[in-house]
Amino acid sequence: MPLPGLGGVDTVLLPYTHFSVLMRLDKRLAAVTGVGIDGSKLMDLDRDGIRCRLDPRLAADQQTGERVYARNDIDRGHLVRRASAVWGDTVAEAQLASEDTFHYTNAAPQTAKFNQGMELWLGIEDYLQEHAAQYRSRVVVFTGPMFSDVDPVYRGVDIPLRFFKVAAFIHEGELAATGFVVDQTPQLGELPDVPRPGVIAKVPPLGPFRTFQAPIRDIAKLTGLDLDQLIEVDRMPIAATLGTAPVGSTWRKLTAVEDLDLDFELED
């Protein structure tokens, strides 16, 4: 499945092992990443000694490097999870994928508390990944920032308030998909050296993360990404009856993977 396109801005497509990154040059961050997960070939490899690095295919000023993450409580949040990309027919193939995930092009600024507390966000991907492993199938996961005009600018880089994930998979022989949004606005408000636009100042602390299941239509409208193929197969029940519902009005807050609302059940 190809990576969704983004019109109106300069982008560069960067292929890696088992995943790709569409870089948005005006933001110096990814617009979207896409990883294909082969559940039958996943491996558990050590990550010791792997250092984050710039991608030599881009100029240094076209990507966000260590300067943004140094001496603060901002993490290099992986967009493509290392665990999702580490698979292959050989250990060497899986190891190369592991190392590829440590490019700065696969990272986005996330508060340390947010990045280290996203158990539910990661759990959603684990849930789909485990299903793929059990039924020897594949899952494709698209992930990226949801840039907006109110994102705070820190050391010359926009820090996204929200991130999205869209998972696509085959169910009973047909393409299916569902979308998610996670919000780090409360955590950004706790960092003293990050600018506090009004939207951050008004949000009370609500815990380590806020995770929502959201119609893929809404994600497309908020990001500008071409997700038409996946909008058509969105299996969140409300997606079929959206009509002119305002963006965000039908998001479903999640507290556990069991809260997922799909118009079918994944086999146990």
FIDREN-540931 format. One record per atom (N, C-alpha, C, CB): residue in three letters; y, z, x. Coordinates in steps of 0.2 Angstrom, whole numbers, padded with zeros to 4 digits, always signed. Glycine has a CB too. Layout:
residues N
AlaYZX
...
//
This chain:
residues 268
Met-0006+0000+0004
Met+0000+0000+0000
Met+0006+0000+0004
Met+0000+0006-0005
Pro+0011-0005+0003
Pro+0017-0005+0008
Pro+0022+0001+0007
Pro+0020-0012+0007
Leu+0025+0002+0012
Leu+0031+0007+0011
Leu+0036+0005+0007
Leu+0034+0009+0018
Pro+0039+0009+0002
Pro+0044+0007-0002
Pro+0050+0005+0002
Pro+0046+0013-0007
Gly+0053-0001-0001
Gly+0060-0003+0002
Gly+0066+0001+0000
Gly+0060-0010+0001
Leu+0071+0000+0003
Leu+0078+0003+0002
Leu+0083-0002+0003
Leu+0079+0009+0006
Gly+0086-0005-0002
Gly+0092-0009-0001
Gly+0099-0006+0000
Gly+0092-0014-0007
Gly+0103-0010+0003
Gly+0110-0008+0003
Gly+0112-0004+0010
Gly+0112-0004-0002
Val+0107-0002+0014
Val+0108+0001+0020
Val+0104-0002+0025
Val+0107+0009+0019
Asp+0106-0001+0032
Asp+0102-0003+0037
Asp+0096+0001+0038
Asp+0106-0004+0044
Thr+0090-0002+0039
Thr+0084+0002+0040
Thr+0080-0002+0045
Thr+0080+0003+0033
Val+0075+0002+0048
Val+0071+0000+0053
Val+0064+0003+0052
Val+0073+0001+0060
Leu+0059-0002+0051
Leu+0052+0000+0050
Leu+0048+0002+0056
Leu+0048-0005+0046
Leu+0046+0008+0057
Leu+0042+0010+0063
Leu+0035+0011+0061
Leu+0046+0016+0066
Pro+0030+0007+0063
Pro+0023+0009+0062
Pro+0020+0014+0067
Pro+0019+0002+0062
Tyr+0016+0018+0065
Tyr+0013+0023+0069
Tyr+0005+0023+0068
Tyr+0016+0030+0069
Thr+0001+0027+0070
Thr-0006+0027+0069
Thr-0007+0031+0062
Thr-0010+0031+0075
His-0009+0027+0057
His-0011+0029+0051
His-0004+0031+0046
His-0015+0036+0051
Phe+0002+0030+0049
Phe+0007+0031+0045
Phe+0013+0027+0047
Phe+0010+0038+0045
Ser+0018+0026+0043
Ser+0024+0022+0045
Ser+0030+0026+0043
Ser+0024+0015+0041
Val+0036+0025+0046
Val+0042+0028+0045
Val+0048+0022+0044
Val+0044+0033+0050
Leu+0051+0023+0038
Leu+0057+0018+0037
Leu+0063+0022+0039
Leu+0057+0016+0030
Met+0066+0021+0044
Met+0072+0024+0047
Met+0078+0022+0043
Met+0073+0024+0054
Arg+0082+0027+0041
Arg+0089+0025+0038
Arg+0094+0026+0044
Arg+0090+0029+0032
Leu+0097+0021+0047
Leu+0101+0022+0053
Leu+0107+0025+0051
Leu+0102+0015+0055
Asp+0110+0025+0045
Asp+0117+0028+0044
Asp+0116+0036+0044
Asp+0120+0026+0038
Lys+0110+0038+0042
Lys+0108+0045+0042
Lys+0105+0048+0048
Lys+0104+0047+0036
Arg+0102+0043+0052
Arg+0098+0045+0058
Arg+0092+0049+0057
Arg+0103+0049+0063
Leu+0090+0048+0051
Leu+0084+0051+0048
Leu+0079+0046+0044
Leu+0085+0057+0044
Ala+0073+0048+0043
Ala+0069+0043+0039
Ala+0072+0043+0032
Ala+0062+0046+0039
Ala+0071+0037+0029
Ala+0072+0036+0021
Ala+0066+0038+0018
Ala+0075+0029+0020
Val+0060+0036+0021
Val+0054+0037+0018
Val+0048+0037+0023
Val+0052+0033+0012
Thr+0043+0041+0023
Thr+0037+0040+0027
Thr+0031+0039+0022
Thr+0036+0046+0031
Gly+0026+0035+0025
Gly+0020+0034+0021
Gly+0014+0035+0025
Gly+0020+0027+0018
Val+0009+0039+0023
Val+0003+0040+0027
Val-0003+0039+0022
Val+0003+0048+0029
Gly-0008+0035+0025
Gly-0014+0034+0022
Gly-0019+0039+0024
Gly-0017+0027+0023
Ile-0022+0043+0020
Ile-0026+0049+0021
Ile-0034+0046+0020
Ile-0025+0055+0018
Asp-0038+0046+0025
Asp-0045+0045+0023
Asp-0049+0051+0024
Asp-0048+0039+0029
Gly-0050+0054+0018
Gly-0053+0061+0018
Gly-0060+0061+0021
Gly-0054+0063+0011
Ser-0063+0056+0022
Ser-0070+0056+0024
Ser-0070+0056+0032
Ser-0074+0050+0022
Lys-0064+0055+0035
Lys-0064+0054+0042
Lys-0059+0059+0045
Lys-0062+0047+0044
Leu-0057+0064+0042
Leu-0052+0069+0044
Leu-0055+0074+0050
Leu-0050+0074+0039
Met-0051+0075+0055
Met-0053+0079+0060
Met-0049+0085+0061
Met-0054+0075+0067
Asp-0051+0091+0064
Asp-0047+0097+0066
Asp-0046+0097+0073
Asp-0051+0103+0063
Leu-0040+0094+0076
Leu-0039+0094+0083
Leu-0034+0099+0085
Leu-0037+0087+0085
Asp-0034+0101+0091
Asp-0029+0106+0094
Asp-0022+0102+0095
Asp-0031+0109+0101
Arg-0017+0106+0093
Arg-0010+0103+0094
Arg-0007+0105+0101
Arg-0006+0104+0088
Asp-0010+0110+0104
Asp-0007+0113+0110
Asp-0004+0107+0115
Asp-0012+0117+0114
Gly+0002+0108+0118
Gly+0004+0104+0123
Gly+0008+0098+0120
Gly-0001+0102+0127
Ile+0008+0096+0114
Ile+0011+0090+0111
Ile+0019+0092+0110
Ile+0008+0088+0105
Arg+0023+0088+0113
Arg+0030+0090+0113
Arg+0033+0084+0108
Arg+0033+0090+0120
Cys+0038+0086+0104
Cys+0042+0082+0100
Cys+0046+0077+0105
Cys+0047+0085+0095
Arg+0047+0071+0103
Arg+0050+0066+0107
Arg+0054+0061+0103
Arg+0045+0063+0112
Leu+0059+0058+0106
Leu+0062+0052+0103
Leu+0057+0046+0103
Leu+0069+0050+0107
Asp+0059+0041+0099
Asp+0055+0035+0099
Asp+0059+0030+0103
Asp+0054+0032+0091
Pro+0056+0027+0108
Pro+0059+0022+0113
Pro+0061+0016+0109
Pro+0055+0021+0119
Arg+0058+0014+0103
Arg+0060+0008+0100
Arg+0067+0008+0097
Arg+0055+0007+0095
Leu+0070+0014+0096
Leu+0076+0015+0094
Leu+0081+0018+0099
Leu+0076+0020+0087
Ala+0087+0017+0099
Ala+0092+0020+0103
Ala+0093+0027+0101
Ala+0099+0016+0102
Ala+0094+0031+0106
Ala+0095+0039+0105
Ala+0100+0040+0100
Ala+0096+0042+0111
Asp+0105+0037+0099
Asp+0110+0038+0094
Asp+0108+0036+0087
Asp+0117+0035+0096
Gln+0102+0033+0086
Gln+0100+0030+0080
Gln+0095+0035+0077
Gln+0097+0023+0080
Gln+0093+0041+0080
Gln+0088+0045+0078
Gln+0091+0052+0079
Gln+0081+0044+0081
Thr+0088+0057+0076
Thr+0090+0064+0076
Thr+0086+0068+0081
Thr+0091+0068+0070
Gly+0089+0070+0087
Gly+0085+0073+0092
Gly+0086+0081+0092
Gly+0086+0070+0099
Glu+0084+0084+0098
Glu+0084+0091+0099
Glu+0090+0094+0098
Glu+0081+0092+0106
Arg+0096+0091+0099
Arg+0102+0094+0098
Arg+0103+0098+0092
Arg+0108+0089+0099
Val+0101+0095+0086
Val+0102+0097+0080
Val+0097+0104+0079
Val+0100+0092+0074
Tyr+0092+0104+0082
Tyr+0087+0110+0081
Tyr+0087+0115+0086
Tyr+0080+0107+0081
Ala+0092+0115+0091
Ala+0092+0119+0097
Ala+0096+0126+0095
Ala+0095+0116+0103
Arg+0093+0131+0097
Arg+0097+0138+0096
Arg+0099+0139+0089
Arg+0103+0138+0101
Asn+0095+0139+0084
Asn+0097+0140+0077
Asn+0090+0141+0073
Asn+0101+0134+0074
Asp+0091+0142+0067
Asp+0085+0144+0062
Asp+0084+0137+0058
Asp+0087+0149+0058
Ile+0085+0131+0061
Ile+0083+0125+0058
Ile+0077+0122+0062
Ile+0089+0120+0059
Asp+0072+0121+0058
Asp+0065+0118+0061
Asp+0065+0110+0060
Asp+0059+0121+0057
Arg+0061+0107+0065
Arg+0059+0100+0064
Arg+0054+0100+0059
Arg+0057+0097+0071
Gly+0056+0099+0053
Gly+0051+0098+0047
Gly+0047+0092+0047
Gly+0054+0100+0041
His+0041+0092+0048
His+0037+0086+0048
His+0037+0083+0041
His+0029+0087+0050
Leu+0038+0076+0041
Leu+0038+0073+0034
Leu+0031+0071+0033
Leu+0043+0067+0034
Val+0028+0067+0038
Val+0021+0066+0038
Val+0017+0072+0041
Val+0019+0059+0041
Arg+0013+0076+0037
Arg+0009+0081+0040
Arg+0005+0079+0046
Arg+0006+0085+0035
Arg+0004+0083+0051
Arg+0000+0081+0056
Arg-0008+0081+0053
Arg+0000+0086+0062
Ala-0009+0086+0049
Ala-0016+0087+0047
Ala-0018+0081+0042
Ala-0017+0093+0042
Ser-0013+0077+0039
Ser-0015+0072+0035
Ser-0016+0065+0039
Ser-0009+0071+0030
Ala-0013+0065+0045
Ala-0013+0059+0049
Ala-0019+0059+0054
Ala-0007+0058+0053
Val-0022+0065+0055
Val-0027+0066+0060
Val-0034+0064+0058
Val-0027+0073+0063
Trp-0036+0058+0058
Trp-0042+0056+0056
Trp-0043+0049+0060
Trp-0043+0055+0048
Gly-0050+0047+0059
Gly-0051+0041+0063
Gly-0059+0040+0064
Gly-0047+0040+0069
Asp-0061+0034+0067
Asp-0068+0033+0069
Asp-0069+0036+0075
Asp-0069+0026+0069
Thr-0064+0038+0079
Thr-0065+0041+0086
Thr-0060+0047+0086
Thr-0065+0036+0091
Val-0062+0051+0091
Val-0057+0057+0092
Val-0051+0054+0096
Val-0061+0062+0097
Ala-0051+0049+0100
Ala-0046+0046+0103
Ala-0041+0043+0098
Ala-0048+0040+0108
Glu-0043+0040+0092
Glu-0039+0037+0087
Glu-0035+0043+0083
Glu-0043+0033+0082
Ala-0039+0048+0082
Ala-0036+0054+0078
Ala-0031+0058+0083
Ala-0042+0059+0076
Gln-0032+0058+0089
Gln-0028+0061+0094
Gln-0021+0058+0094
Gln-0031+0062+0101
Leu-0022+0051+0094
Leu-0016+0047+0095
Leu-0011+0048+0088
Leu-0017+0039+0095
Ala-0015+0048+0083
Ala-0011+0050+0076
Ala-0008+0056+0077
Ala-0016+0049+0070
Ser-0011+0061+0079
Ser-0008+0068+0080
Ser-0002+0068+0084
Ser-0014+0073+0083
Glu-0002+0065+0090
Glu+0003+0064+0094
Glu+0009+0060+0091
Glu+0001+0061+0101
Asp+0008+0055+0087
Asp+0013+0051+0084
Asp+0017+0055+0079
Asp+0010+0045+0081
Thr+0014+0060+0076
Thr+0018+0064+0071
Thr+0023+0068+0074
Thr+0013+0068+0067
Phe+0023+0069+0081
Phe+0028+0073+0084
Phe+0034+0069+0087
Phe+0025+0076+0090
His+0035+0063+0084
His+0041+0059+0085
His+0047+0062+0081
His+0040+0052+0084
Tyr+0053+0062+0084
Tyr+0058+0065+0080
Tyr+0060+0061+0074
Tyr+0065+0065+0084
Thr+0057+0055+0074
Thr+0058+0050+0068
Thr+0054+0053+0062
Thr+0056+0043+0070
Asn+0049+0057+0063
Asn+0045+0060+0058
Asn+0047+0067+0056
Asn+0038+0060+0060
Ala+0053+0069+0058
Ala+0056+0075+0057
Ala+0062+0075+0053
Ala+0057+0079+0063
Ala+0064+0080+0049
Ala+0070+0081+0046
Ala+0072+0089+0046
Ala+0069+0079+0038
Pro+0078+0090+0046
Pro+0081+0097+0047
Pro+0079+0101+0041
Pro+0088+0097+0048
Gln+0075+0106+0042
Gln+0073+0111+0037
Gln+0074+0118+0039
Gln+0066+0110+0034
Thr+0077+0122+0035
Thr+0078+0129+0037
Thr+0071+0132+0039
Thr+0081+0134+0032
Ala+0071+0137+0044
Ala+0064+0139+0047
Ala+0061+0143+0041
Ala+0066+0144+0052
Lys+0064+0147+0037
Lys+0061+0150+0032
Lys+0058+0146+0026
Lys+0066+0155+0028
Phe+0062+0140+0025
Phe+0059+0135+0020
Phe+0053+0132+0023
Phe+0065+0130+0019
Asn+0053+0129+0029
Asn+0048+0125+0032
Asn+0042+0129+0033
Asn+0050+0123+0039
Gln+0043+0136+0035
Gln+0037+0140+0036
Gln+0034+0143+0029
Gln+0038+0145+0041
Gly+0038+0142+0024
Gly+0035+0145+0018
Gly+0033+0140+0012
Gly+0041+0149+0015
Met+0032+0134+0014
Met+0030+0129+0009
Met+0023+0128+0008
Met+0033+0122+0012
Glu+0020+0134+0006
Glu+0013+0134+0005
Glu+0011+0130-0001
Glu+0010+0141+0004
Leu+0015+0130-0006
Leu+0013+0126-0012
Leu+0014+0119-0011
Leu+0018+0128-0018
Trp+0020+0117-0008
Trp+0021+0110-0006
Trp+0016+0107-0002
Trp+0028+0109-0002
Leu+0013+0111+0003
Leu+0008+0108+0007
Leu+0001+0109+0003
Leu+0007+0112+0014
Gly+0001+0114-0001
Gly-0005+0114-0005
Gly-0007+0109-0010
Gly-0005+0121-0009
Ile-0001+0105-0012
Ile-0002+0100-0017
Ile-0006+0094-0013
Ile+0005+0097-0019
Glu-0003+0093-0007
Glu-0006+0088-0003
Glu-0013+0089-0001
Glu-0002+0086+0004
Asp-0015+0096+0001
Asp-0021+0098+0002
Asp-0026+0097-0004
Asp-0021+0106+0004
Tyr-0024+0098-0010
Tyr-0028+0097-0016
Tyr-0030+0090-0016
Tyr-0023+0100-0022
Leu-0025+0085-0015
Leu-0027+0078-0016
Leu-0031+0076-0010
Leu-0020+0074-0016
Gln-0030+0079-0004
Gln-0033+0077+0002
Gln-0041+0079+0001
Gln-0030+0080+0008
Glu-0042+0085-0001
Glu-0049+0088-0002
Glu-0052+0084-0007
Glu-0048+0095-0004
His-0049+0082-0012
His-0052+0077-0017
His-0054+0071-0014
His-0047+0076-0023
Ala-0050+0068-0010
Ala-0052+0062-0006
Ala-0058+0063-0002
Ala-0046+0059-0002
Ala-0058+0068+0001
Ala-0064+0070+0006
Ala-0070+0070+0002
Ala-0062+0076+0010
Gln-0070+0074-0004
Gln-0076+0075-0008
Gln-0078+0069-0011
Gln-0074+0080-0014
Tyr-0074+0064-0013
Tyr-0076+0058-0016
Tyr-0075+0052-0012
Tyr-0072+0057-0022
Arg-0075+0053-0005
Arg-0074+0048+0000
Arg-0069+0042-0002
Arg-0081+0045+0001
Ser-0063+0045-0004
Ser-0058+0040-0006
Ser-0052+0041-0002
Ser-0057+0041-0014
Arg-0047+0037-0003
Arg-0041+0038+0001
Arg-0035+0040-0004
Arg-0039+0031+0004
Val-0030+0043-0001
Val-0024+0045-0004
Val-0018+0042+0000
Val-0023+0053-0005
Val-0013+0040-0003
Val-0007+0038+0001
Val-0001+0042-0002
Val-0005+0030-0001
Val+0002+0045+0003
Val+0007+0050+0002
Val+0014+0047+0005
Val+0006+0057+0004
Phe+0019+0046+0000
Phe+0026+0045+0003
Phe+0030+0051+0002
Phe+0029+0039-0002
Thr+0034+0052+0008
Thr+0038+0058+0008
Thr+0044+0056+0011
Thr+0034+0064+0012
Gly+0050+0060+0009
Gly+0056+0059+0012
Gly+0062+0063+0010
Gly+0058+0052+0012
Pro+0068+0063+0013
Pro+0073+0067+0010
Pro+0076+0063+0004
Pro+0079+0067+0016
Met+0079+0068+0000
Met+0083+0065-0006
Met+0091+0066-0004
Met+0081+0069-0012
Phe+0094+0061-0001
Phe+0101+0062+0002
Phe+0105+0062-0004
Phe+0102+0056+0006
Ser+0111+0066-0004
Ser+0116+0066-0009
Ser+0123+0068-0006
Ser+0114+0072-0014
Asp+0128+0067-0010
Asp+0135+0067-0007
Asp+0136+0075-0006
Asp+0140+0065-0012
Val+0132+0079-0008
Val+0134+0087-0007
Val+0130+0089-0001
Val+0133+0091-0013
Asp+0126+0085+0003
Asp+0122+0088+0008
Asp+0127+0090+0014
Asp+0117+0082+0011
Pro+0126+0096+0016
Pro+0130+0099+0022
Pro+0129+0095+0028
Pro+0129+0106+0023
Val+0134+0094+0032
Val+0134+0090+0038
Val+0134+0095+0044
Val+0140+0085+0039
Tyr+0129+0095+0048
Tyr+0128+0100+0053
Tyr+0127+0097+0060
Tyr+0122+0105+0052
Arg+0131+0098+0065
Arg+0130+0094+0071
Arg+0130+0087+0071
Arg+0124+0097+0075
Gly+0134+0084+0066
Gly+0134+0077+0065
Gly+0128+0074+0061
Gly+0134+0074+0071
Val+0124+0078+0058
Val+0118+0075+0054
Val+0118+0079+0047
Val+0112+0077+0058
Asp+0117+0074+0042
Asp+0116+0077+0035
Asp+0110+0081+0034
Asp+0117+0071+0030
Ile+0110+0087+0032
Ile+0104+0091+0030
Ile+0103+0090+0023
Ile+0105+0099+0032
Pro+0097+0087+0021
Pro+0095+0086+0014
Pro+0094+0092+0011
Pro+0089+0081+0014
Leu+0097+0093+0005
Leu+0095+0099+0001
Leu+0088+0098-0002
Leu+0100+0099-0005
Arg+0086+0092-0004
Arg+0079+0091-0007
Arg+0075+0086-0003
Arg+0081+0089-0014
Phe+0069+0087-0004
Phe+0064+0082-0002
Phe+0059+0080-0007
Phe+0060+0085+0004
Phe+0056+0074-0007
Phe+0052+0072-0012
Phe+0045+0070-0009
Phe+0054+0065-0016
Lys+0040+0070-0013
Lys+0033+0067-0011
Lys+0030+0064-0017
Lys+0029+0074-0009
Val+0028+0058-0016
Val+0024+0054-0021
Val+0017+0052-0019
Val+0028+0047-0023
Ala+0012+0055-0022
Ala+0005+0053-0020
Ala+0002+0048-0025
Ala+0001+0060-0021
Ala-0001+0043-0021
Ala-0004+0038-0025
Ala-0012+0038-0023
Ala-0001+0031-0023
Phe-0016+0036-0028
Phe-0023+0037-0027
Phe-0027+0033-0033
Phe-0026+0044-0027
Ile-0033+0032-0032
Ile-0037+0028-0037
Ile-0041+0033-0041
Ile-0042+0023-0033
His-0040+0032-0048
His-0043+0036-0053
His-0047+0032-0057
His-0038+0041-0056
Glu-0054+0032-0057
Glu-0058+0028-0062
Glu-0056+0021-0061
Glu-0057+0030-0069
Gly-0056+0019-0055
Gly-0055+0012-0053
Gly-0048+0009-0054
Gly-0059+0008-0057
Glu-0043+0014-0056
Glu-0036+0011-0057
Glu-0031+0015-0053
Glu-0034+0012-0064
Leu-0026+0012-0051
Leu-0020+0015-0047
Leu-0017+0021-0051
Leu-0015+0010-0044
Ala-0016+0027-0048
Ala-0013+0032-0052
Ala-0008+0035-0047
Ala-0018+0037-0054
Ala-0003+0039-0049
Ala+0002+0042-0045
Ala+0006+0047-0048
Ala+0007+0037-0042
Thr+0009+0052-0044
Thr+0013+0057-0047
Thr+0018+0060-0042
Thr+0008+0063-0050
Gly+0023+0062-0044
Gly+0029+0064-0039
Gly+0031+0071-0039
Gly+0035+0060-0041
Phe+0034+0073-0034
Phe+0036+0080-0033
Phe+0042+0081-0029
Phe+0030+0084-0029
Val+0046+0086-0031
Val+0052+0087-0027
Val+0052+0095-0025
Val+0059+0086-0032
Val+0055+0096-0019
Val+0056+0103-0016
Val+0063+0104-0014
Val+0051+0104-0011
Asp+0066+0110-0015
Asp+0073+0111-0015
Asp+0074+0117-0010
Asp+0076+0113-0021
Gln+0078+0115-0004
Gln+0079+0121+0001
Gln+0086+0123+0000
Gln+0078+0118+0008
Thr+0090+0122-0005
Thr+0097+0124-0006
Thr+0097+0131-0005
Thr+0099+0122-0013
Pro+0093+0136-0008
Pro+0094+0143-0007
Pro+0094+0145+0000
Pro+0089+0147-0011
Gln+0089+0142+0004
Gln+0088+0144+0011
Gln+0094+0142+0015
Gln+0082+0141+0013
Leu+0097+0136+0014
Leu+0103+0134+0018
Leu+0109+0139+0017
Leu+0105+0127+0015
Gly+0109+0141+0011
Gly+0115+0146+0009
Gly+0114+0152+0014
Gly+0115+0148+0002
Glu+0108+0154+0017
Glu+0108+0160+0021
Glu+0109+0159+0028
Glu+0100+0162+0020
Leu+0110+0152+0030
Leu+0112+0151+0037
Leu+0119+0151+0038
Leu+0109+0144+0039
Pro+0122+0156+0043
Pro+0129+0157+0044
Pro+0132+0151+0047
Pro+0130+0163+0048
Asp+0129+0147+0051
Asp+0133+0141+0054
Asp+0132+0135+0051
Asp+0130+0141+0061
Val+0129+0134+0045
Val+0129+0128+0041
Val+0134+0128+0036
Val+0122+0127+0038
Pro+0138+0123+0035
Pro+0143+0122+0030
Pro+0141+0124+0023
Pro+0147+0116+0030
Arg+0145+0127+0019
Arg+0142+0129+0012
Arg+0146+0125+0007
Arg+0143+0137+0011
Pro+0144+0119+0005
Pro+0148+0116+0000
Pro+0146+0120-0007
Pro+0145+0109-0001
Gly+0150+0118-0012
Gly+0150+0122-0018
Gly+0143+0123-0021
Gly+0154+0119-0023
Val+0139+0118-0021
Val+0132+0118-0024
Val+0128+0123-0020
Val+0129+0111-0023
Ile+0129+0124-0014
Ile+0125+0129-0010
Ile+0128+0136-0012
Ile+0125+0128-0003
Ala+0134+0137-0012
Ala+0137+0144-0013
Ala+0135+0146-0020
Ala+0145+0143-0012
Lys+0134+0142-0025
Lys+0133+0144-0032
Lys+0126+0145-0033
Lys+0135+0139-0037
Val+0121+0144-0029
Val+0114+0145-0030
Val+0112+0151-0027
Val+0110+0139-0027
Pro+0109+0156-0032
Pro+0107+0162-0029
Pro+0100+0161-0026
Pro+0106+0167-0035
Pro+0098+0166-0021
Pro+0092+0166-0018
Pro+0086+0166-0023
Pro+0091+0171-0012
Leu+0082+0161-0023
Leu+0076+0161-0027
Leu+0070+0161-0024
Leu+0077+0155-0032
Gly+0069+0164-0018
Gly+0063+0164-0015
Gly+0062+0158-0009
Gly+0057+0163-0020
Pro+0056+0158-0006
Pro+0056+0153-0001
Pro+0056+0146-0002
Pro+0049+0155+0003
Phe+0054+0144-0008
Phe+0055+0137-0010
Phe+0055+0136-0018
Phe+0048+0133-0007
Arg+0057+0131-0020
Arg+0057+0129-0027
Arg+0054+0122-0027
Arg+0064+0129-0030
Thr+0048+0122-0030
Thr+0044+0115-0031
Thr+0044+0113-0038
Thr+0037+0116-0027
Phe+0044+0107-0039
Phe+0044+0104-0045
Phe+0040+0098-0045
Phe+0051+0102-0048
Gln+0036+0097-0051
Gln+0033+0090-0052
Gln+0038+0086-0056
Gln+0026+0091-0056
Ala+0039+0080-0054
Ala+0045+0076-0057
Ala+0043+0069-0058
Ala+0051+0076-0052
Pro+0045+0066-0063
Pro+0044+0059-0064
Pro+0046+0054-0058
Pro+0047+0056-0071
Ile+0042+0050-0057
Ile+0043+0045-0051
Ile+0050+0041-0052
Ile+0037+0041-0049
Arg+0051+0040-0059
Arg+0057+0037-0061
Arg+0063+0040-0058
Arg+0058+0036-0068
Asp+0063+0047-0059
Asp+0069+0051-0056
Asp+0069+0051-0049
Asp+0068+0058-0059
Ile+0064+0051-0045
Ile+0064+0051-0038
Ile+0067+0044-0036
Ile+0057+0052-0035
Ala+0065+0039-0039
Ala+0068+0032-0037
Ala+0075+0032-0038
Ala+0064+0027-0042
Lys+0078+0035-0044
Lys+0085+0034-0045
Lys+0089+0039-0040
Lys+0086+0037-0052
Leu+0086+0044-0038
Leu+0090+0048-0034
Leu+0089+0046-0026
Leu+0087+0055-0034
Thr+0084+0042-0025
Thr+0084+0040-0018
Thr+0086+0033-0017
Thr+0077+0041-0015
Gly+0085+0028-0022
Gly+0087+0021-0021
Gly+0081+0017-0019
Gly+0092+0020-0016
Leu+0075+0021-0018
Leu+0069+0017-0016
Leu+0066+0013-0021
Leu+0064+0023-0013
Asp+0063+0008-0019
Asp+0059+0003-0024
Asp+0052+0006-0025
Asp+0058-0004-0021
Leu+0051+0010-0031
Leu+0045+0013-0032
Leu+0042+0010-0039
Leu+0046+0021-0033
Asp+0044+0004-0041
Asp+0043+0002-0047
Asp+0035+0002-0048
Asp+0045-0005-0048
Gln+0031+0000-0043
Gln+0024-0001-0044
Gln+0021+0006-0046
Gln+0021-0003-0038
Leu+0024+0011-0043
Leu+0021+0018-0044
Leu+0024+0021-0051
Leu+0023+0023-0038
Ile+0030+0019-0052
Ile+0033+0021-0059
Ile+0028+0019-0065
Ile+0040+0019-0060
Glu+0026+0013-0064
Glu+0021+0011-0069
Glu+0015+0014-0070
Glu+0020+0003-0068
Val+0013+0018-0065
Val+0006+0021-0065
Val+0007+0029-0064
Val+0001+0019-0060
Asp+0013+0031-0066
Asp+0014+0038-0066
Asp+0010+0042-0071
Asp+0022+0040-0067
Arg+0006+0047-0068
Arg+0002+0050-0073
Arg+0004+0057-0075
Arg-0005+0051-0069
Met+0010+0059-0074
Met+0014+0065-0077
Met+0015+0063-0084
Met+0020+0067-0073
Pro+0012+0066-0089
Pro+0012+0064-0096
Pro+0019+0063-0098
Pro+0009+0069-0100
Ile+0024+0067-0097
Ile+0031+0066-0099
Ile+0034+0059-0097
Ile+0036+0071-0097
Ala+0031+0056-0091
Ala+0034+0050-0089
Ala+0033+0044-0093
Ala+0030+0048-0082
Ala+0028+0044-0098
Ala+0027+0039-0103
Ala+0032+0039-0108
Ala+0020+0039-0105
Thr+0036+0044-0109
Thr+0040+0045-0115
Thr+0048+0047-0113
Thr+0038+0050-0120
Leu+0049+0045-0107
Leu+0056+0047-0104
Leu+0062+0044-0108
Leu+0057+0045-0097
Gly+0061+0038-0110
Gly+0067+0035-0113
Gly+0073+0035-0109
Gly+0068+0038-0120
Thr+0079+0038-0112
Thr+0085+0039-0108
Thr+0086+0046-0106
Thr+0091+0037-0112
Ala+0081+0050-0105
Ala+0081+0057-0103
Ala+0085+0058-0097
Ala+0075+0060-0103
Pro+0090+0062-0096
Pro+0094+0063-0090
Pro+0089+0065-0084
Pro+0099+0068-0091
Val+0091+0062-0078
Val+0087+0063-0072
Val+0087+0071-0071
Val+0090+0060-0066
Gly+0081+0074-0070
Gly+0080+0081-0069
Gly+0079+0085-0075
Gly+0086+0083-0066
Ser+0080+0082-0081
Ser+0079+0086-0087
Ser+0072+0088-0089
Ser+0082+0083-0093
Thr+0067+0084-0086
Thr+0060+0085-0087
Thr+0056+0087-0082
Thr+0057+0078-0090
Trp+0059+0090-0076
Trp+0055+0092-0071
Trp+0052+0098-0073
Trp+0060+0093-0065
Arg+0046+0099-0070
Arg+0041+0105-0071
Arg+0041+0109-0065
Arg+0034+0102-0074
Lys+0043+0115-0066
Lys+0043+0120-0060
Lys+0036+0122-0059
Lys+0048+0126-0061
Leu+0034+0122-0053
Leu+0027+0124-0051
Leu+0027+0130-0047
Leu+0024+0118-0047
Thr+0022+0134-0049
Thr+0021+0141-0045
Thr+0014+0141-0042
Thr+0021+0147-0050
Ala+0010+0136-0044
Ala+0003+0135-0041
Ala+0001+0128-0042
Ala-0002+0141-0044
Val-0004+0126-0038
Val-0007+0119-0039
Val-0010+0118-0046
Val-0012+0118-0033
Glu-0012+0124-0049
Glu-0015+0124-0055
Glu-0010+0122-0061
Glu-0018+0130-0057
Asp-0004+0122-0059
Asp+0002+0120-0064
Asp+0003+0113-0064
Asp+0008+0124-0062
Leu+0000+0109-0060
Leu+0000+0102-0061
Leu-0001+0099-0068
Leu-0004+0098-0055
Asp+0003+0095-0070
Asp+0002+0092-0077
Asp+0001+0084-0076
Asp+0008+0093-0081
Leu-0006+0083-0077
Leu-0008+0076-0076
Leu-0011+0074-0083
Leu-0013+0074-0070
Asp-0011+0067-0085
Asp-0015+0065-0091
Asp-0022+0064-0090
Asp-0011+0059-0094
Phe-0025+0067-0085
Phe-0032+0067-0083
Phe-0033+0073-0079
Phe-0035+0061-0080
Glu-0040+0075-0078
Glu-0041+0080-0073
Glu-0045+0077-0067
Glu-0046+0086-0077
Leu-0043+0079-0061
Leu-0047+0078-0055
Leu-0054+0082-0055
Leu-0043+0079-0049
Glu-0059+0078-0054
Glu-0065+0082-0054
Glu-0066+0087-0049
Glu-0071+0077-0052
Asp-0069+0093-0051
Asp-0070+0099-0047
Asp-0075+0097-0042
Asp-0072+0105-0051
//
